[in-house]
Amino acid sequence: MMNAMSDEELLKLQRPANIRQKGELKGRQEGKAETLTRQLQYRFGNLPSWATEKVSNAKPAMLEEWSLRILDAPTLESVFADPS
């Protein structure tokens, strides 16, 4: 007869996968932020602290949006401007 795993045992098995997934997501986000920072520096020169802070605190979807905006943006401020 097979022993059924308790909920606690199942959670213990799932934790490493969840931790790994979170780590992978964080790594991807950091990579996107680093790439965008380099692109912004190349295009606009040294970045002010407000821009660096915005990039480091942004969610991946916003980083992707900004990485596309940089292609047409005439100024650093326009990269981060709310599209209205």
Distance bins in CASP14 RR format, pairs under 12 A and 6 or more apart:
PFRMAT RR
TARGET T0000
AUTHOR 0000-0000-0000
RMODE 2
METHOD distances of the structure
MODEL  1
3 9 0 0 0 0 1 0 0 0 0 0 0
4 10 0 0 0 0 1 0 0 0 0 0 0
5 11 0 0 0 0 1 0 0 0 0 0 0
5 12 0 0 0 0 1 0 0 0 0 0 0
5 13 1 0 0 1 0 0 0 0 0 0 0
5 14 0 0 0 0 0 1 0 0 0 0 0
6 12 0 0 0 0 1 0 0 0 0 0 0
6 13 0 0 0 0 0 1 0 0 0 0 0
7 13 0 0 0 0 0 1 0 0 0 0 0
7 14 0 0 0 0 0 1 0 0 0 0 0
8 14 0 0 0 0 0 1 0 0 0 0 0
8 15 0 0 0 0 0 1 0 0 0 0 0
9 15 0 0 0 0 0 1 0 0 0 0 0
10 17 0 0 0 0 0 1 0 0 0 0 0
10 18 0 0 0 0 0 1 0 0 0 0 0
11 17 0 0 0 0 0 1 0 0 0 0 0
11 18 0 0 0 0 1 0 0 0 0 0 0
12 18 0 0 0 0 0 1 0 0 0 0 0
12 19 0 0 0 0 0 1 0 0 0 0 0
13 19 0 0 0 0 0 1 0 0 0 0 0
14 20 0 0 0 0 0 1 0 0 0 0 0
14 21 0 0 0 0 0 1 0 0 0 0 0
15 21 0 0 0 0 0 1 0 0 0 0 0
15 22 0 0 0 0 0 1 0 0 0 0 0
16 22 0 0 0 0 0 1 0 0 0 0 0
16 23 0 0 0 0 0 1 0 0 0 0 0
17 23 0 0 0 0 0 1 0 0 0 0 0
17 24 0 0 0 0 0 1 0 0 0 0 0
18 24 0 0 0 0 0 1 0 0 0 0 0
18 25 0 0 0 0 0 1 0 0 0 0 0
19 25 0 0 0 0 0 1 0 0 0 0 0
19 26 0 0 0 0 0 1 0 0 0 0 0
20 26 0 0 0 0 0 1 0 0 0 0 0
20 27 0 0 0 0 0 1 0 0 0 0 0
21 27 0 0 0 0 0 1 0 0 0 0 0
21 28 0 0 0 0 0 1 0 0 0 0 0
22 28 0 0 0 0 0 1 0 0 0 0 0
22 29 0 0 0 0 0 1 0 0 0 0 0
23 29 0 0 0 0 1 0 0 0 0 0 0
23 30 0 0 0 0 1 0 0 0 0 0 0
24 30 0 0 0 0 0 1 0 0 0 0 0
24 31 0 0 0 0 0 1 0 0 0 0 0
24 60 0 0 0 0 0 1 0 0 0 0 0
25 31 0 0 0 0 0 1 0 0 0 0 0
25 32 0 0 0 0 0 1 0 0 0 0 0
25 59 0 0 0 0 0 1 0 0 0 0 0
25 60 1 0 0 1 0 0 0 0 0 0 0
26 32 0 0 0 0 0 1 0 0 0 0 0
26 33 0 0 0 0 0 1 0 0 0 0 0
26 59 0 0 0 0 0 1 0 0 0 0 0
26 60 0 0 0 0 1 0 0 0 0 0 0
27 33 0 0 0 0 1 0 0 0 0 0 0
27 34 0 0 0 0 1 0 0 0 0 0 0
27 35 0 0 0 0 0 1 0 0 0 0 0
27 60 0 0 0 0 1 0 0 0 0 0 0
27 63 0 0 0 0 0 1 0 0 0 0 0
28 34 0 0 0 0 0 1 0 0 0 0 0
28 35 0 0 0 0 0 1 0 0 0 0 0
28 59 0 0 0 0 0 1 0 0 0 0 0
28 60 1 0 0 1 0 0 0 0 0 0 0
28 61 0 0 0 0 0 1 0 0 0 0 0
28 63 0 0 0 0 1 0 0 0 0 0 0
28 64 0 0 0 0 0 1 0 0 0 0 0
29 35 0 0 0 0 0 1 0 0 0 0 0
29 36 0 0 0 0 0 1 0 0 0 0 0
29 55 0 0 0 0 0 1 0 0 0 0 0
29 56 0 0 0 0 1 0 0 0 0 0 0
29 57 0 0 0 0 0 1 0 0 0 0 0
29 58 0 0 0 0 1 0 0 0 0 0 0
29 59 1 0 0 1 0 0 0 0 0 0 0
29 60 1 0 1 0 0 0 0 0 0 0 0
29 61 0 0 0 0 0 1 0 0 0 0 0
29 62 0 0 0 0 0 1 0 0 0 0 0
29 63 1 0 0 1 0 0 0 0 0 0 0
29 64 0 0 0 0 0 1 0 0 0 0 0
30 36 0 0 0 0 0 1 0 0 0 0 0
30 37 0 0 0 0 0 1 0 0 0 0 0
30 55 0 0 0 0 0 1 0 0 0 0 0
30 56 0 0 0 0 1 0 0 0 0 0 0
30 57 0 0 0 0 0 1 0 0 0 0 0
30 58 0 0 0 0 0 1 0 0 0 0 0
30 60 0 0 0 0 0 1 0 0 0 0 0
30 63 0 0 0 0 1 0 0 0 0 0 0
31 37 0 0 0 0 1 0 0 0 0 0 0
31 38 0 0 0 0 0 1 0 0 0 0 0
31 39 0 0 0 0 0 1 0 0 0 0 0
31 55 0 0 0 0 0 1 0 0 0 0 0
31 56 0 0 0 0 0 1 0 0 0 0 0
31 58 0 0 0 0 0 1 0 0 0 0 0
31 60 0 0 0 0 1 0 0 0 0 0 0
31 63 0 0 0 0 1 0 0 0 0 0 0
31 64 0 0 0 0 0 1 0 0 0 0 0
31 67 0 0 0 0 0 1 0 0 0 0 0
32 38 0 0 0 0 0 1 0 0 0 0 0
32 39 0 0 0 0 0 1 0 0 0 0 0
32 55 0 0 0 0 1 0 0 0 0 0 0
32 56 0 0 0 0 0 1 0 0 0 0 0
32 58 0 0 0 0 1 0 0 0 0 0 0
32 59 0 0 0 0 1 0 0 0 0 0 0
32 60 1 0 1 0 0 0 0 0 0 0 0
32 61 0 0 0 0 1 0 0 0 0 0 0
32 62 0 0 0 0 1 0 0 0 0 0 0
32 63 1 0 1 0 0 0 0 0 0 0 0
32 64 1 0 0 1 0 0 0 0 0 0 0
32 65 0 0 0 0 0 1 0 0 0 0 0
32 66 0 0 0 0 1 0 0 0 0 0 0
32 67 1 0 0 1 0 0 0 0 0 0 0
32 68 0 0 0 0 0 1 0 0 0 0 0
33 39 0 0 0 0 0 1 0 0 0 0 0
33 40 0 0 0 0 0 1 0 0 0 0 0
33 47 0 0 0 0 0 1 0 0 0 0 0
33 51 0 0 0 0 0 1 0 0 0 0 0
33 52 0 0 0 0 1 0 0 0 0 0 0
33 53 0 0 0 0 0 1 0 0 0 0 0
33 54 0 0 0 0 1 0 0 0 0 0 0
33 55 1 0 1 0 0 0 0 0 0 0 0
33 56 1 0 1 0 0 0 0 0 0 0 0
33 57 0 0 0 0 1 0 0 0 0 0 0
33 58 1 0 0 1 0 0 0 0 0 0 0
33 59 0 0 0 0 0 1 0 0 0 0 0
33 60 0 0 0 0 1 0 0 0 0 0 0
33 62 0 0 0 0 0 1 0 0 0 0 0
33 63 1 0 1 0 0 0 0 0 0 0 0
33 64 0 0 0 0 0 1 0 0 0 0 0
33 66 0 0 0 0 1 0 0 0 0 0 0
33 67 0 0 0 0 1 0 0 0 0 0 0
34 40 0 0 0 0 0 1 0 0 0 0 0
34 41 0 0 0 0 0 1 0 0 0 0 0
34 52 0 0 0 0 0 1 0 0 0 0 0
34 55 0 0 0 0 1 0 0 0 0 0 0
34 56 0 0 0 0 1 0 0 0 0 0 0
34 63 0 0 0 0 1 0 0 0 0 0 0
34 67 0 0 0 0 0 1 0 0 0 0 0
35 41 0 0 0 0 0 1 0 0 0 0 0
35 42 0 0 0 0 0 1 0 0 0 0 0
35 55 0 0 0 0 1 0 0 0 0 0 0
35 60 0 0 0 0 0 1 0 0 0 0 0
35 63 0 0 0 0 1 0 0 0 0 0 0
35 64 0 0 0 0 0 1 0 0 0 0 0
35 66 0 0 0 0 0 1 0 0 0 0 0
35 67 1 0 0 1 0 0 0 0 0 0 0
35 70 0 0 0 0 0 1 0 0 0 0 0
36 42 0 0 0 0 0 1 0 0 0 0 0
36 43 0 0 0 0 0 1 0 0 0 0 0
36 44 0 0 0 0 0 1 0 0 0 0 0
36 47 0 0 0 0 0 1 0 0 0 0 0
36 51 0 0 0 0 1 0 0 0 0 0 0
36 52 0 0 0 0 0 1 0 0 0 0 0
36 54 0 0 0 0 1 0 0 0 0 0 0
36 55 1 0 1 0 0 0 0 0 0 0 0
36 56 0 0 0 0 1 0 0 0 0 0 0
36 58 0 0 0 0 1 0 0 0 0 0 0
36 60 0 0 0 0 0 1 0 0 0 0 0
36 62 0 0 0 0 1 0 0 0 0 0 0
36 63 1 0 1 0 0 0 0 0 0 0 0
36 64 0 0 0 0 1 0 0 0 0 0 0
36 65 0 0 0 0 0 1 0 0 0 0 0
36 66 1 0 1 0 0 0 0 0 0 0 0
36 67 1 0 1 0 0 0 0 0 0 0 0
36 68 0 0 0 0 0 1 0 0 0 0 0
36 69 0 0 0 0 0 1 0 0 0 0 0
36 70 1 0 0 1 0 0 0 0 0 0 0
36 71 0 0 0 0 0 1 0 0 0 0 0
36 76 0 0 0 0 0 1 0 0 0 0 0
36 79 0 0 0 0 1 0 0 0 0 0 0
36 80 0 0 0 0 0 1 0 0 0 0 0
37 43 0 0 0 0 0 1 0 0 0 0 0
37 44 0 0 0 0 0 1 0 0 0 0 0
37 45 0 0 0 0 0 1 0 0 0 0 0
37 46 0 0 0 0 0 1 0 0 0 0 0
37 47 1 0 0 1 0 0 0 0 0 0 0
37 51 0 0 0 0 1 0 0 0 0 0 0
37 52 1 0 0 1 0 0 0 0 0 0 0
37 53 0 0 0 0 0 1 0 0 0 0 0
37 54 0 0 0 0 0 1 0 0 0 0 0
37 55 1 0 1 0 0 0 0 0 0 0 0
37 56 0 0 0 0 1 0 0 0 0 0 0
37 58 0 0 0 0 0 1 0 0 0 0 0
37 63 0 0 0 0 1 0 0 0 0 0 0
37 66 0 0 0 0 0 1 0 0 0 0 0
37 67 0 0 0 0 0 1 0 0 0 0 0
37 70 0 0 0 0 0 1 0 0 0 0 0
37 76 0 0 0 0 0 1 0 0 0 0 0
37 79 0 0 0 0 0 1 0 0 0 0 0
38 44 0 0 0 0 0 1 0 0 0 0 0
38 45 0 0 0 0 0 1 0 0 0 0 0
38 47 0 0 0 0 0 1 0 0 0 0 0
38 52 0 0 0 0 0 1 0 0 0 0 0
38 55 0 0 0 0 0 1 0 0 0 0 0
38 67 0 0 0 0 0 1 0 0 0 0 0
38 70 0 0 0 0 0 1 0 0 0 0 0
39 45 0 0 0 0 0 1 0 0 0 0 0
39 47 0 0 0 0 0 1 0 0 0 0 0
39 51 0 0 0 0 0 1 0 0 0 0 0
39 55 0 0 0 0 0 1 0 0 0 0 0
39 63 0 0 0 0 0 1 0 0 0 0 0
39 66 0 0 0 0 1 0 0 0 0 0 0
39 67 1 0 0 1 0 0 0 0 0 0 0
39 68 0 0 0 0 0 1 0 0 0 0 0
39 69 0 0 0 0 0 1 0 0 0 0 0
39 70 1 0 1 0 0 0 0 0 0 0 0
39 71 0 0 0 0 1 0 0 0 0 0 0
39 73 0 0 0 0 0 1 0 0 0 0 0
39 76 0 0 0 0 0 1 0 0 0 0 0
39 79 0 0 0 0 1 0 0 0 0 0 0
40 46 0 0 0 0 1 0 0 0 0 0 0
40 47 1 0 1 0 0 0 0 0 0 0 0
40 48 0 0 0 0 0 1 0 0 0 0 0
40 51 1 0 0 1 0 0 0 0 0 0 0
40 52 0 0 0 0 1 0 0 0 0 0 0
40 54 0 0 0 0 0 1 0 0 0 0 0
40 55 1 0 0 1 0 0 0 0 0 0 0
40 63 0 0 0 0 0 1 0 0 0 0 0
40 66 0 0 0 0 1 0 0 0 0 0 0
40 67 0 0 0 0 1 0 0 0 0 0 0
40 69 0 0 0 0 0 1 0 0 0 0 0
40 70 1 0 0 1 0 0 0 0 0 0 0
40 71 0 0 0 0 0 1 0 0 0 0 0
40 73 0 0 0 0 1 0 0 0 0 0 0
40 75 0 0 0 0 0 1 0 0 0 0 0
40 76 1 0 0 1 0 0 0 0 0 0 0
40 77 0 0 0 0 0 1 0 0 0 0 0
40 78 0 0 0 0 0 1 0 0 0 0 0
40 79 1 0 0 1 0 0 0 0 0 0 0
40 80 0 0 0 0 1 0 0 0 0 0 0
41 47 1 0 1 0 0 0 0 0 0 0 0
41 48 0 0 0 0 0 1 0 0 0 0 0
41 51 0 0 0 0 1 0 0 0 0 0 0
41 52 0 0 0 0 1 0 0 0 0 0 0
41 55 0 0 0 0 0 1 0 0 0 0 0
41 70 0 0 0 0 0 1 0 0 0 0 0
41 76 0 0 0 0 0 1 0 0 0 0 0
42 70 0 0 0 0 1 0 0 0 0 0 0
42 76 0 0 0 0 0 1 0 0 0 0 0
43 51 0 0 0 0 0 1 0 0 0 0 0
43 66 0 0 0 0 0 1 0 0 0 0 0
43 67 0 0 0 0 0 1 0 0 0 0 0
43 69 0 0 0 0 0 1 0 0 0 0 0
43 70 1 0 0 1 0 0 0 0 0 0 0
43 71 0 0 0 0 1 0 0 0 0 0 0
43 72 0 0 0 0 0 1 0 0 0 0 0
43 73 0 0 0 0 1 0 0 0 0 0 0
43 74 0 0 0 0 0 1 0 0 0 0 0
43 75 0 0 0 0 1 0 0 0 0 0 0
43 76 0 0 0 0 1 0 0 0 0 0 0
43 78 0 0 0 0 0 1 0 0 0 0 0
43 79 0 0 0 0 1 0 0 0 0 0 0
44 51 0 0 0 0 1 0 0 0 0 0 0
44 52 0 0 0 0 0 1 0 0 0 0 0
44 70 0 0 0 0 1 0 0 0 0 0 0
44 73 0 0 0 0 1 0 0 0 0 0 0
44 74 0 0 0 0 0 1 0 0 0 0 0
44 75 1 0 0 1 0 0 0 0 0 0 0
44 76 1 0 1 0 0 0 0 0 0 0 0
44 77 0 0 0 0 1 0 0 0 0 0 0
44 78 0 0 0 0 0 1 0 0 0 0 0
44 79 0 0 0 0 1 0 0 0 0 0 0
44 80 0 0 0 0 0 1 0 0 0 0 0
45 51 0 0 0 0 0 1 0 0 0 0 0
45 52 0 0 0 0 0 1 0 0 0 0 0
45 75 0 0 0 0 0 1 0 0 0 0 0
45 76 0 0 0 0 1 0 0 0 0 0 0
46 52 0 0 0 0 1 0 0 0 0 0 0
46 76 0 0 0 0 0 1 0 0 0 0 0
47 53 0 0 0 0 1 0 0 0 0 0 0
47 54 0 0 0 0 1 0 0 0 0 0 0
47 55 0 0 0 0 1 0 0 0 0 0 0
47 56 0 0 0 0 0 1 0 0 0 0 0
47 76 1 0 0 1 0 0 0 0 0 0 0
47 77 0 0 0 0 0 1 0 0 0 0 0
47 79 0 0 0 0 0 1 0 0 0 0 0
47 80 0 0 0 0 0 1 0 0 0 0 0
48 54 0 0 0 0 1 0 0 0 0 0 0
48 55 0 0 0 0 0 1 0 0 0 0 0
48 76 1 0 0 1 0 0 0 0 0 0 0
48 77 0 0 0 0 1 0 0 0 0 0 0
48 80 0 0 0 0 0 1 0 0 0 0 0
49 55 0 0 0 0 0 1 0 0 0 0 0
49 56 0 0 0 0 0 1 0 0 0 0 0
50 56 0 0 0 0 0 1 0 0 0 0 0
50 57 0 0 0 0 0 1 0 0 0 0 0
50 76 0 0 0 0 1 0 0 0 0 0 0
50 77 0 0 0 0 1 0 0 0 0 0 0
50 80 0 0 0 0 1 0 0 0 0 0 0
51 57 0 0 0 0 0 1 0 0 0 0 0
51 58 0 0 0 0 0 1 0 0 0 0 0
51 66 0 0 0 0 1 0 0 0 0 0 0
51 70 0 0 0 0 0 1 0 0 0 0 0
51 73 0 0 0 0 0 1 0 0 0 0 0
51 75 0 0 0 0 0 1 0 0 0 0 0
51 76 1 0 0 1 0 0 0 0 0 0 0
51 77 0 0 0 0 1 0 0 0 0 0 0
51 78 0 0 0 0 0 1 0 0 0 0 0
51 79 0 0 0 0 1 0 0 0 0 0 0
51 80 1 0 0 1 0 0 0 0 0 0 0
52 58 0 0 0 0 0 1 0 0 0 0 0
52 76 0 0 0 0 0 1 0 0 0 0 0
52 80 0 0 0 0 0 1 0 0 0 0 0
53 80 0 0 0 0 0 1 0 0 0 0 0
54 62 0 0 0 0 1 0 0 0 0 0 0
54 63 0 0 0 0 1 0 0 0 0 0 0
54 66 0 0 0 0 1 0 0 0 0 0 0
54 76 0 0 0 0 0 1 0 0 0 0 0
54 77 0 0 0 0 0 1 0 0 0 0 0
54 79 0 0 0 0 1 0 0 0 0 0 0
54 80 1 0 1 0 0 0 0 0 0 0 0
54 81 0 0 0 0 0 1 0 0 0 0 0
55 62 0 0 0 0 1 0 0 0 0 0 0
55 63 1 0 0 1 0 0 0 0 0 0 0
55 65 0 0 0 0 0 1 0 0 0 0 0
55 66 1 0 0 1 0 0 0 0 0 0 0
55 67 0 0 0 0 0 1 0 0 0 0 0
55 70 0 0 0 0 0 1 0 0 0 0 0
55 76 0 0 0 0 0 1 0 0 0 0 0
55 79 0 0 0 0 1 0 0 0 0 0 0
55 80 0 0 0 0 1 0 0 0 0 0 0
56 62 0 0 0 0 0 1 0 0 0 0 0
56 63 0 0 0 0 1 0 0 0 0 0 0
57 63 0 0 0 0 0 1 0 0 0 0 0
57 80 0 0 0 0 0 1 0 0 0 0 0
58 64 0 0 0 0 1 0 0 0 0 0 0
58 65 0 0 0 0 1 0 0 0 0 0 0
58 66 1 0 0 1 0 0 0 0 0 0 0
58 67 0 0 0 0 0 1 0 0 0 0 0
58 79 0 0 0 0 0 1 0 0 0 0 0
58 80 0 0 0 0 1 0 0 0 0 0 0
59 65 0 0 0 0 1 0 0 0 0 0 0
59 66 0 0 0 0 0 1 0 0 0 0 0
60 66 0 0 0 0 0 1 0 0 0 0 0
60 67 0 0 0 0 0 1 0 0 0 0 0
61 67 0 0 0 0 0 1 0 0 0 0 0
61 68 0 0 0 0 0 1 0 0 0 0 0
62 68 0 0 0 0 0 1 0 0 0 0 0
62 69 0 0 0 0 0 1 0 0 0 0 0
62 79 0 0 0 0 0 1 0 0 0 0 0
62 80 0 0 0 0 1 0 0 0 0 0 0
62 82 0 0 0 0 0 1 0 0 0 0 0
62 83 0 0 0 0 0 1 0 0 0 0 0
63 69 0 0 0 0 0 1 0 0 0 0 0
63 70 0 0 0 0 0 1 0 0 0 0 0
63 79 0 0 0 0 0 1 0 0 0 0 0
63 80 0 0 0 0 0 1 0 0 0 0 0
64 70 0 0 0 0 0 1 0 0 0 0 0
65 71 0 0 0 0 0 1 0 0 0 0 0
65 73 0 0 0 0 0 1 0 0 0 0 0
65 79 0 0 0 0 1 0 0 0 0 0 0
65 80 0 0 0 0 1 0 0 0 0 0 0
65 81 0 0 0 0 0 1 0 0 0 0 0
65 82 0 0 0 0 0 1 0 0 0 0 0
65 83 0 0 0 0 1 0 0 0 0 0 0
66 72 0 0 0 0 0 1 0 0 0 0 0
66 73 0 0 0 0 1 0 0 0 0 0 0
66 76 0 0 0 0 0 1 0 0 0 0 0
66 77 0 0 0 0 0 1 0 0 0 0 0
66 78 0 0 0 0 0 1 0 0 0 0 0
66 79 1 0 1 0 0 0 0 0 0 0 0
66 80 1 0 0 1 0 0 0 0 0 0 0
66 81 0 0 0 0 0 1 0 0 0 0 0
66 82 0 0 0 0 0 1 0 0 0 0 0
66 83 0 0 0 0 0 1 0 0 0 0 0
67 73 0 0 0 0 0 1 0 0 0 0 0
67 79 0 0 0 0 1 0 0 0 0 0 0
67 80 0 0 0 0 0 1 0 0 0 0 0
68 79 0 0 0 0 1 0 0 0 0 0 0
68 83 0 0 0 0 0 1 0 0 0 0 0
69 75 0 0 0 0 0 1 0 0 0 0 0
69 76 0 0 0 0 0 1 0 0 0 0 0
69 77 0 0 0 0 0 1 0 0 0 0 0
69 78 1 0 0 1 0 0 0 0 0 0 0
69 79 1 0 1 0 0 0 0 0 0 0 0
69 80 0 0 0 0 1 0 0 0 0 0 0
69 81 0 0 0 0 1 0 0 0 0 0 0
69 82 0 0 0 0 0 1 0 0 0 0 0
69 83 0 0 0 0 1 0 0 0 0 0 0
70 76 0 0 0 0 1 0 0 0 0 0 0
70 78 0 0 0 0 1 0 0 0 0 0 0
70 79 1 0 1 0 0 0 0 0 0 0 0
70 80 0 0 0 0 0 1 0 0 0 0 0
71 78 0 0 0 0 0 1 0 0 0 0 0
71 79 0 0 0 0 1 0 0 0 0 0 0
72 78 0 0 0 0 1 0 0 0 0 0 0
72 79 0 0 0 0 1 0 0 0 0 0 0
72 81 0 0 0 0 0 1 0 0 0 0 0
72 83 0 0 0 0 0 1 0 0 0 0 0
73 79 1 0 1 0 0 0 0 0 0 0 0
73 80 0 0 0 0 1 0 0 0 0 0 0
73 81 0 0 0 0 1 0 0 0 0 0 0
73 83 0 0 0 0 0 1 0 0 0 0 0
74 81 0 0 0 0 0 1 0 0 0 0 0
75 81 0 0 0 0 1 0 0 0 0 0 0
78 84 0 0 0 0 0 1 0 0 0 0 0
END
